[in-house]
Amino acid sequence: MATRQACQRLALRRIASRMTAAAAPVTVVAAARTAAPAMTWTAPSLLPTAWGKGQSRSAGAVRWYSGSAENQVPGSRIWGFDEIKTLVEKKDPKEKVIIVDVREPSELLDTGKIPGAINIPITSAVQSFHISDEDFEDMYGYSRPPKDAPLLFYCKAGVRAKAAAGLAQHAGWESVGEYSGSWLDWDKNKGPVEVVKPGKKDN
């Protein structure tokens, strides 16, 4: 766990260094906002809120909100438990859907994950979808999913998954989907679980 976080911090320093050398004063988030076409859905509305009155902090977790109905991600496919269970159990090499767990690594250590899922925490998703393939591999230790690959996002309850689907869509991934019930639904229905061990890469 500590090793992975250290590697991610090192990768981010390398990314920052490259951006400085290229004299690019605009941040990744700002670039994403200005480059994105006008849509009814806006990525910033799904990013983590600041801690303020009426909010509580639990075990150091960031709290997420889905916003109003008008902030639904257009074109995002909604997946259900049975569909994903079939996808996981069939292991069809022709099936190109990549399952992405956007929870924090500590959450995966506590609960395990859907078998075969990769982990791209939502807290680093903005960088992850906009940096180069090389920087992504430095950060995570495995190759980033290609832009023609269908991505299926899940989290604990579905809110972070929706945010990740929107961020990926803005970054150029056209085929995105979300498991609205996410881990709570998977666990409730006793879906198969892959144990995650400290230091193990999730690819």
Secondary structure as UniProt FT lines:
FT   HELIX           2..21
FT   TURN            22..23
FT   HELIX           28..35
FT   HELIX           43..46
FT   TURN            53..54
FT   TURN            59..60
FT   HELIX           69..71
FT   TURN            74..75
FT   STRAND          77..79
FT   HELIX           81..90
FT   TURN            93..94
FT   STRAND          98..101
FT   HELIX           105..111
FT   TURN            115..116
FT   STRAND          118..119
FT   HELIX           122..124
FT   HELIX           125..130
FT   HELIX           133..140
FT   TURN            147..148
FT   STRAND          151..154
FT   HELIX           159..170
FT   TURN            171..172
FT   STRAND          176..179
FT   HELIX           182..188
FT   TURN            189..190
FT   TURN            198..199
//
